[in-house]
Amino acid sequence: MEDGVFWLSLGLKPELTGLGLGEEFVSECVEFAQSHYKLDKQPVWLDVALFNQRALKVYKKVGFRVFSKVRKHTNGGEFEFLRMTREQ
């Protein structure tokens, strides 16, 4: 938790992508975080690479919305990420 915000970081095994598991996976992870960390009204934030359109679509379906764009250094390069939030 950072400044009243819970940061979520997710990863799905590559061989499990594209099988329609995304919405349930993300929803279950958020629900686990809410109950395990006793999140009350804290927003849940995550960053998703702009090129990762499948993940972006899933996050939007489960209630996340984009509120800013950031550049991050990762995997040997610099990429644009969308910062998303889901209010409780």
C-alpha angles and dihedrals in degrees: 000000000000123000092337093311125113112217116212123200119184138180131181122202107261093236089058096054119104093029097104094256098117103091094048092044094052094042092051091048092051092047091049091051092048094052100034096046094034094235110188112174098340114128119238114229133190139170122226126187110251091231091057096087095161092057091044090054092050094048091051091049091056094049107273119135131196115247104164146002124234136179117229135183110233140141092014096306146064118259139178116247132189115227111217135188137196115197120216 
